[in-house]
């Protein structure tokens, strides 16, 4: 199994909005088992979307599905305006 963390540093005043949008997407089931977290320590305005997949192949398949899912893409439209920077971390669970 792998864990994928997508870490965003939101623009000031936008972390709650970004986290709320990510939570809506998570609750829709479109990204599999997932949770949304916000910072308590470290850099301010961090929002983390954490998902699980059985393999990198499954994760890649989800990414391809996202590219084809017009309803999800419409919901996410403009989300890039809510953050300054971001990155993806992928971990193997032992």
N, C-alpha and C positions, 0 to 999 in steps of 0.2 A: 504494500500500500504506500501511496505517497500523500503528502500534505503540501498544498500550494497556498502560499500567503501572498496576497497582492496588497502591498503597503503603499498608501497614499499620504502625502502631506497636503492637507487641504488648505485653501486660501483662508486667511483669517475670517471668521464668522461663517464659514461654509462647511465645517466638519460635521455638524449635526445634519445638515441637508444631505451631504454625501453619504453619511452613515444610514440615514433613513432610506435613501434610494437603494443602497446596497441591500438593506434589510428587506425591502419590498421584493427585490429580485430573488433573494435567498428564499423567502417564503413562497415564491411562485413555484419553486422546485426546479427551475430551469438550469441550475448549476449543481445539482446533486446535494449531498450533505454539506452544509456550510454554516458558518457563523460570522457575525460582524462584530468587530471589537474597536474600541477607541482608547486613546492613551490615558494613562494615569501618571506615568513618569516618562522621562525622555523628551524627545522633540514634541512640541505642541502641535495640535491639530492633526494627529495621525489617525487614520482610519485603516483598519486591516480587514480584508475579506479572506477568510480561511476556508478552503474547500478540501475535500478528500477525493481520491480516485484510486482505483486498484492498480493503475499503471500509467506511465507516460503516454502510452497509446490511447488510453481512455481519456486522459486530459486533453490530448490533441484532438480527439474526436469531438469533445465538447466545444473546443474552441472553433472547430469547423462548423458545428451546429449553430453556434452563436452567430457566426457570419451569415448564416442562411435564415435565421429566425427574425423576420421583420418586426414582429410585435415586440420582442425583447429589445431589438436595436432601437425601435422608436421610443420605448420607455427610457432607454439609456441615453437618448439623444441629448447632447449638451453636457454630459457628466464631466467631460474633460475640462470644462470651464470652472469646475468646482475645486480643482487641485492644482498645486504648483509643480509637484514632482511625484514620482512613484516608481515602484519596482516590483519584481516578482521573485519570490524565494520558493524553491521546490526542495522538499526533504523526503528522504526515504524513511519510513517507519520500521523499526526493527522489533 
